[in-house]
């Protein structure tokens, strides 16, 4: 996965956290390789064990007070320990002024120094959140992602099998399109899969025989979503008389995407099959499973009770008076 340069990262964060470049140079430093930030107070004091030079280093007012309390040789030694070429950049927060020794050492090592008036804790949170998003493992998949009753259904299958047509029918029924044809999937730090469309194809669909359509213009803003958590993969396949399809739902198949396992439903297609209604049932059934209701297991338990009791089937049937 391509890593963002420090200059690219800081340019995107500039408006959010109010960064300004205070060192010489163009702001290009070592590439950011680690999420999160580091407060190198112990490093400045001489304790180097555990220092991670691949993180963005944030200095607040306390670190500035500490540097001001040192004599000139000790201050130069302290900033020399911090300003190594593998450090992506240093951000002086709290509206503090970067000392001249820090700027000189940073310029010599090619480490850019930025200033921000934001509190160090808030600054670290903003930077960490952005890095988690930017550096998250990502993959592009051929498919269509639709929000159905709040459940992200990822439709996959061979080209031309009807993924886009199924998604269009769902949108016409009131559900929301996230992405068509190419779905960009990221794994969040919490272990979720989040899908979105490409910038070029966002809100558009390709319908064979019709062409490219703009879903937002046709159905309105409520028919689309920018991104959605992917919870179930619906794999569309052509019907085969020799294939063994799941009929009772006792066994839940899963698929692995970026190291995250999600349920997968293999849906065979035959003429006249209402895929839209079946897709809605898949979403509702997933919601029931998440809520602790597993219809297949409950049905299996009823069968076992019937077999153990050696009772006729009528004993388990409801009467009209119930």
C-alpha positions, -999 to 999 in steps of 0.1 A, spaced: 0 0 0 13 34 -9 22 56 21 15 93 21 44 117 22 47 140 52 40 170 30 8 154 16 -4 145 51 3 179 66 -13 197 37 -45 177 43 -43 183 81 -34 220 78 -69 234 78 -81 209 104 -55 216 131 -42 249 119 -6 238 111 20 261 98 56 253 87 81 271 108 113 253 98 133 259 66 126 237 35 95 226 17 80 205 45 90 171 30 103 147 55 105 109 60 73 90 50 48 84 77 49 47 85 31 44 119 -3 55 130 -7 77 160 17 103 174 44 104 201 51 127 230 90 125 233 93 141 267 114 111 281 136 112 250 144 149 255 153 140 291 178 113 279 157 81 281 158 67 246 144 32 252 110 28 235 114 58 212 95 53 179 111 75 152 85 65 127 57 85 144 49 122 142 64 138 173 42 163 192 58 188 216 36 208 239 42 237 264 57 213 290 84 201 266 91 237 256 95 246 293 118 217 298 140 227 269 141 263 282 153 250 316 184 234 301 217 251 294 228 254 258 249 222 255 222 201 272 195 216 250 214 209 218 220 173 229 183 169 237 170 181 203 197 161 186 182 129 200 149 139 186 158 152 152 168 120 134 162 116 96 136 89 101 112 112 121 84 123 97 80 157 113 78 175 146 47 196 156 50 222 183 15 226 198 -1 248 225 9 279 205 44 275 218 75 289 200 100 264 187 135 272 201 163 281 177 183 250 187 154 227 177 149 245 143 186 243 136 189 206 144 157 198 125 169 217 94 202 199 95 185 165 97 158 173 71 130 170 96 102 196 91 88 214 121 52 226 122 34 248 147 -2 246 159 -22 265 185 -42 233 193 -39 215 226 -15 185 222 -41 159 232 -66 172 207 -39 175 181 -28 139 187 -64 127 184 -70 145 152 -37 133 136 -42 97 148 -78 95 135 -67 107 101 -37 83 100 -60 54 109 -81 62 79 -53 69 56 -30 40 64 -58 14 68 -54 -18 47 -73 -13 15 -84 -35 -14 -106 -29 -44 -132 -56 -53 -154 -60 -83 -190 -59 -70 -219 -37 -59 -225 -24 -23 -260 -15 -12 -274 -5 22 -304 -27 28 -323 -20 60 -290 -7 75 -271 -38 65 -242 -34 40 -247 -62 14 -218 -67 -10 -230 -83 -42 -203 -103 -60 -203 -126 -90 -192 -129 -126 -195 -99 -149 -229 -96 -164 -247 -119 -139 -269 -90 -127 -253 -73 -97 -261 -38 -109 -297 -47 -119 -303 -62 -85 -289 -31 -68 -310 -8 -90 -341 -27 -81 -332 -23 -44 -327 14 -48 -361 17 -66 -375 -1 -35 -361 26 -12 -327 12 -3 -294 31 -8 -266 26 -32 -230 29 -19 -209 17 -49 -212 -1 -82 -187 -20 -103 -156 -12 -81 -159 -12 -43 -130 2 -23 -128 -17 10 -109 -6 41 -103 -24 73 -108 -1 103 -87 -4 135 -118 -19 152 -117 -48 127 -147 -37 105 -148 -36 67 -160 -2 53 -167 1 16 -171 31 -7 -170 39 -44 -143 55 -65 -143 92 -70 -150 89 -107 -178 63 -104 -195 76 -72 -233 75 -74 -233 61 -109 -242 27 -122 -237 8 -155 -269 -9 -167 -263 -31 -197 -284 -21 -226 -290 14 -210 -256 27 -202 -243 49 -173 -270 63 -150 -268 89 -122 -286 74 -92 -285 106 -72 -301 126 -100 -328 100 -106 -338 90 -71 -326 118 -50 -300 122 -22 -317 97 0 -309 69 -25 -272 70 -19 -246 67 8 -209 78 8 -197 47 26 -211 17 46 -199 -11 68 -199 -44 48 -216 -71 69 -227 -98 44 -214 -109 10 -241 -120 -14 -225 -141 -41 -246 -144 -72 -241 -176 -92 -259 -194 -121 -280 -224 -110 -263 -257 -113 -281 -291 -109 -250 -306 -94 -242 -279 -69 -250 -284 -32 -267 -253 -20 -276 -245 16 -313 -251 23 -318 -249 60 -292 -224 71 -276 -245 99 -241 -238 85 -231 -202 80 -204 -199 54 -179 -170 57 -154 -153 35 -122 -135 44 -115 -99 33 -84 -82 46 -82 -107 75 -118 -100 85 -144 -128 83 -179 -119 72 -209 -142 64 -214 -151 27 -246 -162 11 -244 -181 -22 -275 -172 -42 -282 -193 -73 -301 -175 -100 -330 -190 -120 -355 -173 -143 -383 -156 -123 -365 -156 -90 -371 -123 -71 -336 -114 -61 -347 -81 -46 -370 -97 -20 -345 -124 -13 -318 -97 -7 -341 -80 17 -347 -113 36 -309 -118 38 -305 -84 54 -334 -89 79 -321 -124 87 -287 -110 95 -302 -84 118 -320 -112 136 -288 -132 140 -270 -101 153 -298 -97 178 -294 -133 190 -322 -149 170 -311 -179 148 -342 -193 131 -324 -224 118 -310 -234 152 -344 -228 168 -360 -250 142 -334 -277 147 -340 -276 185 -377 -281 179 -369 -311 157 -347 -326 183 -373 -322 210 -398 -338 187 -375 -368 181 -366 -371 218 -403 -371 229 -413 -394 202 -445 -374 196 -464 -369 164 -458 -337 144 -493 -325 153 -482 -320 189 -460 -291 178 -485 -275 156 -504 -244 168 -542 -245 169 -564 -217 156 -573 -208 192 -536 -200 203 
